[in-house]
Amino acid sequence: MRADADPRANPTVYTRRELLGASAGVVSLVVIGCAGKLPPAHEVAPAGGEVTIALADAPELAQPGGVMTLAVDGVKKPVLVVRDGDSYEALLLKCTHMGCTPGWNAGERSLDCPCHGSRFDAHGAVLKGPAKAPLEKYAVTSDGSTLRFRVG
């Protein structure tokens, strides 16, 4: 057997820069994987600045504790609608620290920002900084079959 035919006889040599680049890529994947995820967003178009959601079309909100992510036309960040008992809240998912998009942590029922570690409760209040201000809320009204809130 020839020496160059044995892969152990001619190991691949990596430069320090290649190893650091690969390490950074692995760390990035781990951070992205650990960040909270958002449920798939429902696209909605507000009419006159008002978002209307038929509860019949929102099975995610059928039970207390349910959450629904919205991609609202004209709003750059997603909106998370949270059902708390018989009331609802709509939170703009824009971290008040640096503007990143927090992910939903279903186990902790919190919103966790992947950029700098801020955490918010299901009502948008700060649980952990560096963010100091709560998430922006939209006032939600419900008639039992439809939710409405104004954006902008």
N, C-alpha and C positions, 0 to 999 in steps of 0.2 A: 504494500500500500504506500502510495506517495505521501509525503508530508503535507503537501498543499491540498490533498484530497480530504484530509482530516480537519474538520472545522475547528477543532481545539488547537491545532498547530498554527493557525493563522487567525487569532481572535480579532474582532473588530475593535478599533481604537476610536474613542469619541473624544472630541475636544471638550474643554470645560464649558465653552459657550453652548455647544450642542446639549450637554447634560443639563445646564441651567435652563435652557429653553424648553427641554422636555419636562423638567420638573415644574416649571411655571405652568405648562399646559395641563399637567396632572392636577396641580393645586387648583387651577381655574375650574376644571371639571368637577372636582370635589365640592368647591364652594357653590357652584351652580346647582349641583345635585342636592346640596343641603339646604339651599334656599327654599322657602315655602313656595308652593305652587299655587296657581290660581285655577279655579274651575274654568272650563271653556267659556269664553265670553259670548253673550248673546248681543248681536248688533241691533241697536235701536237708533231711530232718528227722531229727535225731539221736534214737536210741532209748536212753533212760537216760543221755543225755549223750555217747553214742558215735556218731560219724559213720562210716558204712560205705559204701564205694564199690566196686562190682564193676568190675574193670578192663576187662571185656568191654563195659561201658557207658561207658567213658572213652577213646575213640580218641585224644584229645589227649595221653594219657599213654603211648601205644603205643611211642614212641621216646624214647631219652634226650634230655633237654633240653625235653621237652614240658611244658606248663603247662595247668592247668585251674582256672577260677574257680568257687567255690561260694558260693551264698547259703544260709547255714545258719540254719534257724529258731532264733530266740532269740539269735543273734549279730548285733549291729548293723552290723558291717562285713563285707565279703566276705573269704573265705579263698582264698588261692592255693596250689594243690598243684603242686609242682615235682618233676619226675623228674630225678634226677642219677645216671646210670648205672642201677644196679639198686635204688637207694634213693630214697625219697620224703621230701619235707618239706612241711609245711602251715604257711603264714604268715598271720597275721592282718594284713589290709591296713589298719592304723591307724598312721599315722606317729607315732613316739614324741616328736615335737616338739610338735605342736599337734592331733593327732588326725585330720588330713585323710586321704583315701584315695589312696595312691600308685597310679600306673598302671604297667602292664607295658611296658617298652621292649624289644621283641624284638631289635632291632639290637644293643643294648648288653647285653642280658640283665640288665637292672637294673630296679628299681622306683623310679620318679621321682615325688616329691611335687610336685603342682602349686601348692601354697600358698606354700612358702618355699624350695623348691629342694633339700630333702634328697634324697639318693639312697642306695639300699640295693642290695646284690648279690642274686643269686638265692637266697642262703641267709639273707637278712634282715640281714646285717651292714652297718653304716653305711659308705658310701663317701664321702659328703660331707654336712656339716652344713647347717643348724644342729642336726639331731637328733644326740643323743649316744649313745642306747641303740639296740640292734638291735630289729627287729620281733619281736613275740611269736610263738613257734613252738609248734606242737602236735606231740607225739611221734607219729610214724606207724609202724604195724606193717603188714607185708604177708606174706601166705602164698603169694604168686605169682598169686593170682586176685582177691584182695580187699584193699583198704586200709582201715585203721581208725585213728581218732584220737579223743581225748576233748576236748570243748570245755567251757568254763565253769570 
